């Protein structure tokens, strides 16, 4: 679906350099309060350097400060432009998947209705279209009739076709995907420009990206810190004048020096990278084949502590499989298998087909045609909860244990004790028992088993290491639910669950202070998905589920939430780590600028020059240059994100404070000293 873009891609790099200068407009700078102050400071220093030039006074130092302040603004713009460029590259690959499609609009929801051919751009929500083998689906919609194999590689990147059908949890279709076989009648659900791919393009381009609550809060904090440093530096001028008069030196600190001090002490590093971190987080989500409808969902994913999952199709495979025939006392396995297969020959459910296959593969009973034998097949219904066949002198039925028990009572018989034991044993082991009877005689039990997906237990263990509790929700009875929960390795389960129960559970957890995530694909999941803090809707699911979710998994993998959580935590950790680094590296700048700025007025401050910087001007200029260059150096961290390892929040905090906090203290001392040495060698001190 998407193309992985390297950090220093040449085309993106060139476009980002151009955008760095375009973003120098005041309207753009107003969006970032921290960098706005640097922008104004650069303007002021530029004016002061021009004044020095006109007055024929030495102005090289002021001009150098002005140039490096401009570089600081440009580098901050460059970081944002690099993140946006990666998004535009992803959007370009998505646009290639779009094509002009001629739609077959139907006059009504019937395949033989009158057809009008028109461009897909003229379709509106509510229109009915026919798509047949070889056709591209003209817009997002929901299958209301038919079943078809669909190639969704344009959206998901996976070449294997998927089944889309009406009336189930796999009815949603996406515009631009292609029908490989059969046909569908689709009701369009999105107007032009609002389709799934259009939303993806807008998101990855950042055209509609809004700052998340966490990002807004951090922006306000950085603005407050900037204001504090601005007020402090503004008071230093009269303070230095007073100090100079008291000491008799009569020397006041220069305005360019105060500007340099302010810019170096303000949190310019994180201020310049903040927007890039947010954009890159959304980009990483896209690369994971997950569409985030809001940045809030990405952030919330990093904080969730509870995950709710449906059993069928999420923890287990979609369909139960027949795994064993258990005969009643005095009945052979072959007799039971033969009767079970006869009762299932016209049963098109996955369970029915698995019974026929088991009898054939394990007991050598091959399927047979009963069209000429006068057989009457009894279809399964939700009311009777059983199916079967009537042959000459034989009535064979298979169905749920309670349904067969009721049928036996009506026939004047009862369920044998050994069969009840087998039924209880199957249920305790997480299976579903189907009882087979012939002419009111119980032949035995078929063991239907939910097949737990491979590797799911390890995935849940990984979630547990992240501090996330998993809860399975199922409509099964408690015995079956407990067995599946134990096999899959979930932490808890809710059995006999209705859609109302799911919603109630999420609300209870949220009331207890938990952040809840849920995955789902069915229409009955939509209310719970809408209530959850993070709602991952499967792309294969219904339109209702996709609209209720704030994250859409294009791969429809129920354990994709592990990757989503990692990306969310990575986003929060990156933001926190670079904020820690930005604030910590101010300490070194104190030791560089304060002695240089005030040593003449207060000679005793010279003791703070622990780096033994060459001259006051070289010290100040070194700090300003380092302040600009560190933004460029941290761009890969902002775009890639900090490395995430499953561990406790306390352990992560300790590691980040040690690595980025200590690094933020040490690196500037080394960097500023090296720059100062270079400046002195070049004679620019």
Secondary structure, 3 states (H helix, E strand, C coil): CCCCCCCCCHHHHHHHHHHHHHCCCHHHHCCCHHHHHHHHHHHHHHHHHHHHHHCCCCCHHHHHHHHHHHHHHHHHHHHHHHHHHHHHHHHHHHHCCCCCCEEEEECCCCCCCCEEEEEHHHCCCCCEEEEECCCECCCCEEEEEEEEEEECHHHHCCCCCEEEECCCCCCEECCCCEEEEEEEEEEECCCCCCCHHHHHHHHHHCCCCCCCHHHHHHHHHHHHHHHHHHHHHHHHHHHHHHHHHHHCCCCCCCHHHHHHHHHHHCCHHHHHHHHHHHHHHHHHHHHCCEEECCHHHHHHHCCCCEEEEECECCCECCCCEEEEEEECCCCCHHHHHHHHHHHHCCCCCHHHHHHHHHHHHHHCCCCCCCCCCCCEEECCCCCCCEEEEEECCEEEEEEEHHHHHHHHHHCCCCCCHHHHHHHHHHHHCCEEEEEEEECCEEEEEEEEECCECCCHHHHHHHHHHCCCEEEEECCCCHHHHHHHHHHHCCCEEECCCCHHHHHHHHHHHHHCCCCEEEEECCHHHHHHHHHCCEEEEECCCCHHHHHHCCEEECCCCHHHHHHHHHHHHHHHHHHHHHHHHHHHCHHHHHHHHHHHHHCCCCHHHHHHCCCCCCCHHHHHHHHHHHHHHHHHHHHHHHHHCCCCCCCCHHHHHHHHHHHHHHHHHHHHHHHHHHHHHHHHHCCCC
